[in-house]
Amino acid sequence: MAYDVRILPQYQVAGRPTVDRCYLLLEEAVQLTKPAVFEGPLEGWWYVDLVEIERTGDELVVHDMYVDLLFPPGLKRYQVLDLEELAGALTDGKISTGQCADALTATQQFVHRYLRGPEEGPNGPSAVFPPAEVVALEMLPAF
């Protein structure tokens, strides 16, 4: 599933697109984006938000679960971001311990599935990144 989101004016970069396409991997609790504001050495990098997806009737509501991953094309390395935000949300009562555990589990599963190489040892089922369904959606014009 994909949707487009307008970049807030204060984050827009002159001459760059003003819309980002976001991809939801519903069964994996992640949202993928290649931010249009990433320039220079970050251009083409993937930004992954760990999310909680709430289904209400025919609609989906996406809640940021604070943990993010950032990685370049070629998947040679990755960065885990904002763990302190996850800890703060737990400490402040914004999320439950179960939600925190789900976010950490989803993070580890994503890393094992998409970012670890076979040379790093058994890591469970692996998959090619980006998933084929995301590649197909990347080719579509803006919604």
N, C-alpha and C positions, 0 to 999 in steps of 0.2 A: 504494500500500500504506500502511496506517496501523496504528499500535499505540498503546496508552495506557500511560503510565508514571506511577507514583505519585511525587508531589513529596516529597522528603525532608523530614522534620518541621522541621528547622532553617530551611528555605526557605519553608515554608507561611505564608500570610497569613490571619489570622483572618477568617472569613466568605467566603473565596474557595474555589473548587474545589481539591481536593487531588490532582487527576489532570490531566496534560497529554496531549493527543493529538498524536502525532508522525506526520508524513507523509514517506514515503520516495519520492523521485523516482529510481528505480533507475538509469535510463540517464543521469542527470545528476549522480550522486554528491552529492546534497544531501538533507538532512533539514530539514523545515519544522516550526515550532511557533509557536503563539500562546500564550506562557507565561501561565498563570493568575495568576502572581504579579506580572505587570505591572499596575500601578495608575496612576491619574491620567493624566499626559500620555503614558505608555507603553502604556496599555491599548489592545488591538487591534493592536499592532505585531507584525510577523512577525520571528522569530528563525530564521536559516538557518545550519545547521551544514554545512560541507563535510565529507563523510565518505568513507570507503573501505568498500565493501560486500563482505564475504567470503561466498561461497556454499558451504555445506557440506551436501551432500545436500539435504534439504528445508528446511533452516534458513538464515537470514541472520544474520550477525554484523556489526554496525555499529561501525566504528572512527572516532572523532573525528579529523579531520585538522587541527585547531587553528584554521583560518580560519573566522570567523563574519561574517555580515552581519546588520544590524538595519535595518528600515525600517518606516515608518508606513503606515496605509491611505492609498491614493491615490498611493503611490509617487513623491512629489514629491522625495524625497532618500533617501539611504541612508548607512549607516556601515559601514566595514570594520573588524572587530575582530580582535584577537589575532594579528596578523602576527608579533609578537615571540615568541609561543608556538610558531608554526611554525618560526621561525628557531632557537629554543632546542632544539626537538625534532630538527632537522636537525644542529645543532652537537653535541648530546649523543648522536647515533647512534640515537635512538628511531625515526627514519624514514630512508628512503633518499633520495638525490637524485631518483630517479624518482618516489617518492611525493610529495615536495615539489613537483616539476614538475606532477604530476597535480592536486594540490590547487590550485595557482595557475591552471592551465588551466581547471579546473572553475569556479573563482571567476569568472574573466573571461567564460567562456561564459554563466554564469548572469546576470551583470550585463548582458551584451549581449542575451541573449534576453528578460529580464523587466524590467530596470530602466532601460534607456536609452530615451529617447523618440525618435520619428522626427526631431524638430528637431535632434537631436545628430548627424545624419548616418547613413550606411549602417552597419548593425551586424550584418548577417547575418540569419538567420531570427529573427523575433521572435514572442513568444507572450503571451497575456493572463495576468496574475497575479492571483489564484492560478489554477493550472490547473483545468479543469473537473472532473477526477477528485478533486482535493482539496476543491473546493466540495461535491461530492456526499458525500464522506466526513465532512466537517464536520457534516453534518446527522444523522448516525447517533448513536444513544445510545452511552454508554461500552461498551467491549468487556468 
